[in-house]
Amino acid sequence: MMDDKGGYPKEFYALILSSVTIFLASETARPILPLHVTGMGATLIELGLITGIMSLSLIATKIPLGIFADRVNARSIIVGSALAQSATQLFYSLAPALVWFYPVRILHAISIAPIVPLAIGRAQEFAPAGKTGETLGTFLTSYGIAITFGPFLCSTLLTQFSYGQVFQFISIIPILGILPFFMRMKFTGLEGNTGDAPSVGFAFSHIFHSRNLILLTVLRLLFALGYGFFITYFILYAKETLLLAPFLIAFLLGIRGATDMGLRIPVGRLVDKVDTKYFIFSGFGILAVVYYLLSELTDFWFLVILMVFYGVALGFRVVAEWTMVANNSPDGCRSVIASYLSTMFNIGSGIGAILGGVLATYMVIPDLFRISSVLMIIGVFITLLIRKREIPSIAVEAYADDSS
């Protein structure tokens, strides 16, 4: 859907702005949260549980909240998510003991659970014919901006402020993204789906009759398991084993994000013309090499190079996967299917965070990266089974029965 001048409507950009600030707050906090928690005395197992409880909470809430978000005005969901994200960061700074982090992590999960499926579903609706990949690449750059500038902002703040003060500063960011919704601007196209939309049962019937969506489920679980190992324990490994300062660790994650962000729009344009599976294949292949080398190399500048390639892999995989979802999803089901696949990521990353804490008591952290490399190799072979766009006839028939 374009505006009268052939560009995206203001609602699309409002969606990007609010998503940027909500994700930016979360990503700015990411590099220091493990350090803050372990600094308060958490063991590796406790760190894994505190990290994993957010993923478990997302598993429990993302699908129901995603369904709810698809049926109410998006403005209400966006404002509520931003306020909850702001409160989360304040509570991180004020938590007096480790036990307090568990409910705060649950609140953190609730703050982002509805925004991901809602935003991706609505962004797809703004896509003109033949430009699904480009539109999703443009929208997903909002998350790319967050994972780029979040760590860099964190790195800068750490040179002047304590962990607690950084969290307090971060709490302001989500509020900035919802200011347009309180100005005298009329927003259309953000209303809930109240018409004759397919049922939730139809959406899940479609998922389980779609070869591509089943394969994508497995791929997201594999990726997320390795990512859960990496994002939870690389920060601790870099600080305690490689002896890197926190601002350098944040810098490394920023390099990863910058590369990822720079690729999302051009990759989005390419996947409208080239089969998405080639980008997913490349993403998993690059990650397999990156994870293995991460377990072997310790020089800082080698780590910088690895983070560049990590970002390339993310840029390829993320845009291609969500374009593949759009191309294999019937109208009216996209938010539910996005909720489901986003939940698969949370399941994998939650298992990775918790399992990693247990495994790290029996092996060194680089061994976790080697396991991640093997998981990515399995993913490479699974991508070869992906077909071009498919809307299974049994699902279409189910919709006809369901809407009769």
FENGI-V345215 format. One record per helix or strand of 3 or more residues. SS is the DSSP state (hx for helix, st for strand). FROM is the first residue (numbers start at 1). LEN is the number of residues. If there is no record, write none. Layout:
SS;FROM;LEN  SS;FROM;LEN
This chain:
hx;10;30  hx;44;27  hx;74;21  hx;100;26  hx;132;27  hx;163;15  hx;179;4  hx;200;9  hx;211;30  hx;246;26  hx;276;21  hx;300;28  hx;334;26  hx;365;19  hx;393;10
